[in-house]
């Protein structure tokens, strides 16, 4: 399957406008998710891992107790692509399915 090209600046601005949990930080889509506890944060990460594997696209992320920090960029495309936008949307939806704040 062909990998997508980086989004044009106007496409990126529109995408960020549709992703209220996300911002642009260091040329990557960035979000910080907070959960009730470590188990909930880890459950979120497990659900995202399944989606990421299906897309063959994986986040840069870290977890400390109840917080998950995420950066998305398509490294082999050299920028943010539709894959990042799609995964960001799925991550936001999965986080809202828990008791995150």
matplotlib code that plots the C-alpha trace (Angstrom):
import matplotlib.pyplot as plt

x = [0.0, 1.3, 2.1, 0.4, 2.1, 2.5, -0.5, -0.3, -0.3, -4.0, -4.9, -3.0, -4.7, -8.1, -7.3, -6.2, -9.4, -11.3, -9.1, -9.8, -7.6, -4.6, -2.1, 1.0, 4.2, 7.6, 6.1, 4.1, 0.5, 0.6, -2.0, -1.9, -4.5, -5.3, -7.1, -8.4, -5.4, -2.6, -4.9, -7.2, -4.2, -2.7, -6.1, -6.3, -2.8, -3.7, -6.8, -4.7, -2.0, -4.6, -5.8, -2.2, -1.2, -4.2, -3.1, 0.6, 1.2, 2.5, 2.6, 5.5, 4.1, 4.9, 3.0, 3.5, 0.8, -2.4, -1.1, -0.3, 1.5, 1.4, 3.2, 2.1, 4.1, 4.7, 8.5, 8.9, 6.8, 8.7, 5.7, 2.1, -0.1, -3.7, -2.6, -1.7, -4.9, -6.9, -5.0, -5.4, -9.2, -9.4, -7.3, -9.5, -12.6, -11.0, -10.1, -13.6, -14.9, -13.0, -13.3, -10.4, -10.4]
y = [0.0, 3.5, 5.7, 9.1, 12.4, 15.1, 17.4, 20.9, 23.7, 24.5, 20.8, 20.6, 23.7, 22.3, 18.9, 20.5, 22.5, 19.2, 17.7, 19.7, 17.5, 18.0, 20.8, 21.2, 20.9, 20.5, 19.7, 16.8, 16.4, 16.4, 15.5, 14.8, 12.4, 12.1, 9.1, 8.1, 5.8, 3.7, 0.8, 3.1, 4.8, 1.4, 0.1, 3.2, 2.4, -1.2, -0.2, 2.4, -0.3, -2.5, 0.4, 1.5, -2.0, -2.3, 1.0, 0.0, 3.4, 3.8, 6.7, 8.2, 8.1, 7.9, 7.0, 8.1, 6.8, 8.2, 10.4, 9.5, 12.0, 11.4, 12.7, 11.7, 12.1, 9.9, 9.6, 7.9, 10.7, 13.4, 15.1, 14.9, 12.8, 11.6, 8.6, 10.8, 12.7, 9.4, 7.9, 11.2, 11.1, 7.4, 8.1, 11.0, 8.8, 6.0, 8.4, 9.8, 6.2, 6.0, 8.4, 10.6, 14.3]
z = [0.0, -0.9, 2.0, 2.1, 1.4, 4.1, 4.4, 2.9, 5.5, 4.8, 5.1, 8.4, 9.8, 8.9, 10.4, 13.7, 13.7, 13.7, 16.5, 19.6, 21.8, 19.6, 18.8, 16.6, 18.7, 17.1, 13.7, 15.2, 16.3, 20.1, 22.8, 26.5, 27.9, 31.6, 33.1, 36.5, 37.2, 35.6, 34.7, 32.7, 30.9, 30.1, 28.8, 26.5, 25.2, 24.6, 22.6, 20.6, 19.9, 18.2, 16.0, 15.3, 14.2, 11.9, 10.3, 10.3, 11.9, 15.4, 17.9, 19.8, 23.3, 26.9, 30.0, 33.6, 36.0, 34.7, 31.9, 28.3, 26.1, 22.4, 19.3, 15.8, 12.6, 9.6, 9.7, 6.3, 4.7, 6.4, 8.0, 9.2, 6.9, 6.8, 8.8, 11.7, 11.5, 11.4, 14.3, 16.3, 15.8, 16.9, 19.9, 21.0, 20.5, 22.5, 25.3, 25.5, 25.9, 29.2, 32.1, 30.9, 31.5]

ax = plt.figure().add_subplot(projection="3d")
ax.plot(x, y, z, "-o")
ax.set_aspect("equal")
plt.show()
